[in-house]
Amino acid sequence: EPGTFDWSPFIQHVCKIEGRGEPWQEKERRLRGRLRRILPIDVHRPDPLGSPLCPPADALLSAFCLEAVSPDRATFARALGHVGSLLRPGGHAVLLGALGESFYLAGAARLPVVPLAEDDVRGALAGAGFVLRRFCSYAMPPALRTGVDDVDGVFFAHAQKPMEA
């Protein structure tokens, strides 16, 4: 719709990386055709969508979100458990996030972030009942430090909700 966020530069970049020669407009059309709905979510509520998700999701992705909306580690862990409730047994969670970040700038606003360590993320996943399948972290190279935050690194975690007994 007019005035909404323009994703075309990102879609163009993905097409370039994939190297299949696919026109970015075609990929954008297919993606828009697959989008079913956008739901408001409050990760601090035990039922983040306001009612159970039926059917539960096969997978969820959180990219630099939970640590940005959580004032402390305990709240981050609870939020992770809340969003995990949206998954079916055996469902997958993919998390990308910041390590050691305490703020980021959005224009003139300085927004707080809970500074997480690897052990905080691993502990929160275990506490939420997930089985950790893969965890990677990377130090932020000096060349990528732009001054919009104080991030030390990033993490990638793939975790799975256990099958019910």
N, C-alpha and C positions, 0 to 999 in steps of 0.2 A: 504494500500500500504506500502511497505517497507519504514522505516524511518518516518512514521507518528506517531502521538501520540498514545500510547498504553492505551486504555480504559479498558482493561481486569480486572485490579484490582478493578475498580469501578463497573463493571458489576458483578464480583464475590461477592462484598460486598452487592449489591442490592439483588442478589439471596439469600444470607445468611439472610438478613433482612426479605425478603418475606417468607422464610421458606417453600417453596413449593417443595423443592427437585429438582427443575429444573436445569439441567446442564447449567452452565454459557455460555458454547459454543453455546448452542441452543438459549438462549436469545440473545446473540451477533449476531448470524446469522439472527434471526427475525428482530432485530433492523436495521441491515445493509440492509435487504431487504425492509424495510419501508422508508429508507432515499432516498428521491427523488433527492435533489440537495442541494448544499451549495452555498449561495449567499453572495457576498461581500456587506457590508452595511456601510454607512457613516451617523451616527445618527445626524450629524450637518447640513445635507442638508434637506431642506423641503421635498424632495422626496428621502428618504434614499437609495433606491435601484437604483436610476437613472431613473426609470419609475414606474408607478403605478403597484401594485401587483394585478394581475387578475387571479383568483378571490381573493378578500381580505381575509386575514387570519381569522380563527375562534378564534385563541388565539396566544399570544406571551408571551415569558418568557425572562426576563432579570435578570441575576444573577451576581451581583457585577460588572456590566459593565458601566452603565450610569454615575455613580459617579466617576468612574475611568478615563473616557475620557472627563469629563467636568471640565473646569478650575474654574467655579464658579456656584452658585446656579441658576442664570438666564439661563446659558447655559444648565444646567441639566434639567431645566423645559422645555426649547425649544426642547431639544433632546427627552424628553418624549413625547411631542406633535408630533414630527416628526415620531417616531416609532408607535405612536398611529394611525397615518394616514394609516398604513398598515392593520388595523383591519376593519372588516365588522361592520356595526351597530349591536350592541348586542354582539360583540366580547369581549373576556376576556383578561386582562393583568395580569400576575403574576410577581411581582417584589420581588427580594431578594436583600438586599444590606447592606452596612455598615453605621453605625451611628457614627458620631464624628471622623471618620478616616481622617487623613490628608496626609498619605503616606503609601506605602507598598514597600517592597523590592522584586525585581525580580533578583536574583543573586546579582551582585554588584550594580545594578541600583536602585536608590531610586526614585520611581515614585509618583507624586503628586495625591491626591484624594481630591475632594471637600468635606469638612466635613459637612455632613447633620445632621439635627435634625428631629425628627418625623414630626414637623410642616412643614418643608421644603418639605418633601415627600408628605404629605397630600395636601399642597398648590399646588404643581406641578401637582398632579393628577387632582385636581379640575380645575386648570388653563388650562389643556389639554382637559377638557371636560369629564373626566371620572367620573363615580359614584363609590365611594369607597364601596366595599362590605365587606371587612374584613381587619383589620390592626392589626398586632401583632409586638411587639418588645421585645428583650431580651438583658439584660446586658451581656457583655462578662465576664465570670468567670475568676478569676485570673489564674486558672490552664490552661486555653486555651490561655493565652497571651504568645506568643512564641518569640516576639521581631521582627517579620517580618513586623509588622504594629503597629499603635497606635489606633486601633479600640476600641470604647467604647461599641458597641453593634451591633446587626443586626436587620433588619426589614423584615417582610413579608407583602406584600400588594396584595390583590386581588381586582381588579377594573374592571369595565365594561363600554364599550363604549355604550352610549344610542342608542336606536332604533331611526331611523329617523322619524320625524313627518310627 
